[in-house]
Amino acid sequence: MRVSIFPLIILCLFMGFTFWAMVGTEQSLLAFGIELMSSPDTAQVVIDLYILAALACVWMYQDAKSRGKGLGYLIPFFILTAVFVSAGPLLYLVLRSGREAGVACSKI
């Protein structure tokens, strides 16, 4: 299986930074999310991100369906998207065939 390098690099950097930030704050992911939603300005950003995450899930579903993949294949990507927003679509792009993923990234 070929992987796409650019989304892999972004995924690794993003997850590394996420891990570093969560360890540094000594706060659970749930407590962090609740704190973000407690203020209207940060809540707006969180809501905006989840709208974009939902759109990414629709895209992943349509793309996977066109490639003959079932909903079961997408469940891990959807869970990652629900928890870490960008991680699900990035991993999907990483695991999508390498050359075609580069084309998809350029169209996004």
N, C-alpha and C positions, 0 to 999 in steps of 0.2 A: 504494500500500500504506500502510495506517495503522499507526502504531506506538503502543505504550503508553508513556506518558511516565514513570510512576512506576518501572517496572523499568529504563527507560533511564537515569534519574537515578542509581539505585542501582548499575547496571552501570558507569557512567562514574566514579562516586566510588570504587567497589571497585577497578576496574582502574587508576585513577589512583594510589590508595594503594598497590596492589601494585607498580606501576612505581616509585614513589618509594621504597618499602621495599627493593626489589631493588637499585636503584641505590645507595642509602645503605649497604647491607651489603657491597657489592662481592663478592657471593657468587652462584654460579650457583643456579638453581632446584633442580637436582638435589642440590647440596651442602646447600642449605637443608633439603630434605626428609629427607636422610640424618641431618642434625643433629637434626631434630625426632624422628625415630624412635629416636634413641640413648638417650632417657630414657623410662622407663615412663609418667610423667605426661603428657608431651607426645605420646607415641605413642598414648595412650588417646584424646586429643582428635583426632588425625589419623585414627585408625581410625573413630571416631564420625562424623567428617565424611564419610569415604568410604562408610560405610553409608548415610548420608543422601543422598549423591550417587548411589549405586546406586538408591535409592528414587526419586529425582528422574528418573533415566534411565528407569525403568519407567513413571513417570507420563508423561514426554514421549513415549515410544513409544506408549502407549495413547492419548494425546490426539492425536498425529499420525495414528495409524491411523484413529481415528474421523473425522478430517478428510480422509482420503484421501491422506495423504502416505506415501511409502515410507521404507524404512530408509535409503536413500541420502541423503535429506533430513536425517536425524538424525545422520549420522556426524560432521559438524563440531561439533554440539552435544555429542555424547558425548566427542569429543576435548578440547574446551574444559573439559568437566566433569572429565575425568581429570586435566588439568593444573592448572586453577584452581578446581575444585569449583563455586563459585557462578556463575561466568561462563557456563557452558553453559545452565543453566536460566534465568538472567536474560535472556540473549540470545534464548532460545526464547520467553520471555514478551514481549520487546520486539517480535519479528517476528510473533508471533501477532496476529490482528486486534485492533485497539485496544480496542473496547468489551468483547469477550469476554475479553481478557486481564485487564481490571480485575475482571471477575467471577471469573476463575480465581484471581487474587491474593487476593481476599477469602475464597475457599474454602480456601486453603492454610493 
